[in-house]
Amino acid sequence: MARLKVGVSLQPQHTTIDEYRQAWRRADALGVDSIWLWDHFYPLFGDPDGTHFEAWTLLAAMAADTSSATVGTMVSCNSYRNPDLLAHMAQTVSLLSGGRLILGIGAGWFERDYDEYGYEFGTAATRLAALRESLPRIKARLGRVNPPVADLPILIGGGGEKVTLRLVAEHADLWNTFGPPDSYRHKSEVLDDWCRRLGRDPTAIERTVNLRQPEYDQAEGMVEAGARHLIFSLSAPFDLAPVERFLRLRDAS
């Protein structure tokens, strides 16, 4: 069985740049396997007009300011950037990190981002269709930028069984969704089935799960359901103590 990994997703809302930067430094020093941030323009909860920061500029600083953890977006919204531009941005951040970037991407869902920044929200179906069109372009551009980063790992987030999980089987190195464990196990089995239908080895796709703070007690159940990379979502002031227990479990496994 693959080694258990433990990561953190640091919410870039209701905080300061200095506090946020100290959080990723502490997480890296603690020895987490991965550090992530979401890609939105406004807070997802709490004061809707509270402080909030942009994902890829933060990620570039995080890449240069850490030394061991992989870093990535959980997940980039495909609608917000031209896919070829996103690939070039990912190449640059990957180089800044010394090859520790994971390009996380999804179809998008937060309507306020779209409305406030002038993107067409469309429907879930049109956003998924756009993601389907973008993924081959992103992968092709990663091989054409100079220097190329054709082997840069891609994570796809989402649990839609008819479209999203097929895209994971076709294009992704990692897959992320949420619990609870029974749902996660079922969707992981659907992904396995898509892999078999498309001639992909299911074990080639790393199974990650995002655990929000009220769901931390589900972590062991998620491992039993097949997750091998636990990602704990943290809000300011970014208390890492709950993560330390699972780092000890990781190191004992």
Secondary structure, DSSP 8 states (H G I E B T S, - for coil): ----EEEEEE--BSS-HHHHHHHHHHHHHHT-SEEEE---SS-SSSSTTS-B--HHHHHHHHHHH-SSSEEEES-EEGGGS-HHHHHHHHHHHHHHHTS-EEEEEE----HHHHHHHT-----HHHHHHHHHHHHHHHHHHHHHSSS--TT--EEEE---TTTHHHHHHHH-SEEEE---HHHHHHHHHHHHHHHHHHT--GGGSEEEEEE-GGGGGGHHHHHHTT--EEEEEE-TT---HHHHHHHHHHHH-
